[in-house]
Amino acid sequence: MSIKKFKTILKFYYLEFKRQKLIKELRKKKKIKVAFLGYALGASCDLFSGIYSEFKKDKRFEPYMVIVPNSYGSKEVMIQIQNQAKEYLDSLKIPYVCGHDEKDDVFVDIAKTINPDIVFMCHHYDWFPKEFKIDNFREKLVYITPYSYFLDDNLKYNSNTNAYMYAHKCFFETKDLSQMWKNASAVKKNKEGEFLGYLKVDNILFSQNSFKDVWKIKDKAIKRIIWAPHHLDAPLSNFLEYKDLFLSLAQTRTDIQFAFRPHPGLKGSLQRVAHWNKTEIDNYYQSWQDLPNAFVSEGEFIDLFFSSDAMILDSISFIAEYFITGKPMCIQTPKHNFKFNSFTEKLKDNLYKSNCYDDVINFVDNIVCSKQDSSLSNHRQQIIYDQFLPPNNKSAAFNIYDYICNEIFKEKI
């Protein structure tokens, strides 16, 4: 064992010693403050609304929703994303604390302003403001739930970032991924929690009868296809090669309805990587919005998923998130070498592949319009049952809330 690894493990056990003392103290508190740090990608990254509600119902807890500022790109985009998250949480009637104080132009140090006892985190990136990194909460009870499915073959790196190494407990996304995270981590103790479900997809798994029809044309006989391109910083991105072709497809195929569902980071990456100006970006997005059979979808995506028929994508996390709907997907081949992990390969085996524009047209005409999806559809349903369904016939939000109540109060609900 290297000296660095030994120091990491030693530090974790030191923190755990202090956290066990904290748990005993929390049992005596009248109110336990719980801070949920999320929404750095706006409403499209809603992990915490469901579990917030579980803690809100319990008078022993005082939950806080915190919008973490996305400081990776420009300040303008960061504020835009924060405003989108505010609008979404307002629609749910959930109060929140903004991580960026726009008036004073400062990041809010909630470790001081709220002083939470329990912290839920979902991001681990080094570029996040220091006020929202685990170093600011190390002696608190920190629980990690990933903001998206980790589907690339880089779990060893991700599991050994500070957030994942020093968290009190980590809750992972599927049964296979849970085991893969444990195997990749240098610190084993904080990866012992079993698979309890994945917060981000609770609404997909448990709200199938309550979605809204968000499409322009309400006639469900007209097929509905989502095009979901990633941002340009991702090695999978084919956006620049296909942007005109997909727009042309939407313009010419008036027998089909299209939703342009860009990654929240696409606009920023178009500025940074492709050097588009704001007018060029706005014009491209508006071209989709102006079509009678197409629109731009941003923010929360559950309603979009359930009211759609299929997806074409070069993004990563949607591979799993849309997979749960059971509907057909066509994944575009990355232009760069990109290695997925073994779990993702299992999913990809049951998706349709596109190496060129003709493959996209074949998917649209034969799989979506002519409904030739029966063989892969059955396999997808089996994987959903085997991998994604939370235990106990309960949501991930309830399972994790129950886990924490048991850990603090020694009660199983």
Secondary structure, DSSP 8 states (H G I E B T S, - for coil): --HHHHHHHHHHHHHHHHHHHHHHHHTT-S-EEEEEEE-TTGGGG--SHHHHHHHHTSTTEEEEEEE----SS-HHHHHHHHHHHHHHHHHTT---EESEETTTTEE--HHHHT--SEEEE----TTS-GGGSGGGSTTSEEEE--SS---BS-HHHHHTSHHHHH-SEE--SSHHHHHHHHHH-S--GGG-------GGGHHHHH-TTS----SS---TTSEEEEEE---TTSTT--HHHHHHHHHHHHHH-TTEEEEE---TTHHHHHHHTS---HHHHHHHHHHHHHSTTEEE--S--HHHHHT-SEEEE--STHHHHHHTTT--EEEE--SS---B-HHHHHHHTTSEEESSHHHHHHIIIIIIIS---HHHHHHHHHHIIIIIS-GGGS-HHHHHHHHHHHHHH----
